[in-house]
Amino acid sequence: MLIVETSYPWTLEDDPDHAWENVIVAPSQLVVGYPATPEGQAANFRAIQDVVASAPGGRGIGVVAWEPAWTAVEGAGWDPDDPASGNAWENQAMWDPDGRPSPALDEYEAD
């Protein structure tokens, strides 16, 4: 089992300085038990890894996060020809707007 392109928000707040509204913006879009906080994002990522690790017969081979470094910086938009094209996934990156790693990155090292 391999789970690919998983992500989870660390906030529901949209960055007003960027053109695209975030993909996940409402509490109704969240998984129960996992708040849109840095800790909630980390717990969600850990839970997904635990499911893969518990696959019968050792068939769990890994988890791949969807664009964990896709922060809202100039040139990281949808359109490579338009540096201001925007990013609707910034609140699901594993880095905050100031470039600091989120607790979710620590889950890559967890047993």
N, C-alpha and C positions, 0 to 999 in steps of 0.2 A: 504494500500500500504506500502510495506517495500522494501527499496532498500538496497541490500547487496553487499559487496565486491567492493565498489567504491574507487577509488584512483586517484590522480592527481600529476604530478611532480612539485617540487619546484625548480628544475634545470634540464637542459639537459646535464650538465657536468657529465661525468663518472669518478668514482674514480679509478685512475690508479693503486692503490694499491690492488685492488680486481679483482678476475679472471673473473667475469661475466659482460658482457656489459649490461647496463641498458635496460629495456624493452622499454621505451620511450626515444628516443635520438634525434629526429628530430622535427623541428618546424611544419612540415606537419602532425605530429601526435597529435598536440594540438587542443583543442577546441577554435574556434575563440572567442576572447575577454578575454581569460584566459591565460596570459603568464605563462611560467614556472619559476615563482618566488614564494617566500613564500607568498606574497600577492595574487598572482594569484591562488595558491593552496587553500588558505582560501576562496577566492571569489567563486571558483568552488564548494567547499564543502558547502558553504552557499546556493548557488543556488540550489543544489540538495536537501538540507533540505527544502528550500522554496517550491519546487515542491511537496514534500511529504506533507508538512503542508497544502498545498492548495487542497489536494485531496477532492473531493466532499463528503459531509456527514461526515466529520471528520475521514475518513478512512485511513488517513496517520498515520502510527504508528512509523516510524523511519527510520534511515539511519545507516548502519554499514560500517565503513571504512575497506578496505582491508589492513590488517597488518600494522597499523599506527606506530608500534614500530619496524618494521623490518629494522633496520639500519645495516650497514656493519660492524659488529663486529665479532671477532673470535668466531666460534661456531654457527653462525646464518645463515648457508648456507642451500642449498637444501638437502644435504645428512647428516643426523644426525650422521653417522659414519665417516664423513670426515669434520672436523672443517674448512678446507680451501676450501670447495666446492663452495662458492660464493653465492652472492645475487644479482639478477637482478632488484630488486624493491627498492633499497636503496634511489633512488632519489624521491620516492613517499611516504616515511615515513613522519610522522608528527613530526619528531625530526631531528635536523641537525647532522652532523658527530661528533660534540662535545657534543652531548647529550642535547642540548637546545631545548625546545619545540618550534614548529613553530606557526605562527599566526592561522593556521587551527584548532589547538586545542582549541583556544578561541571560535570557532564557536559552540562547544558543549554547551557552556554556553549562547549563544545568544538566544534571544527570537524569 
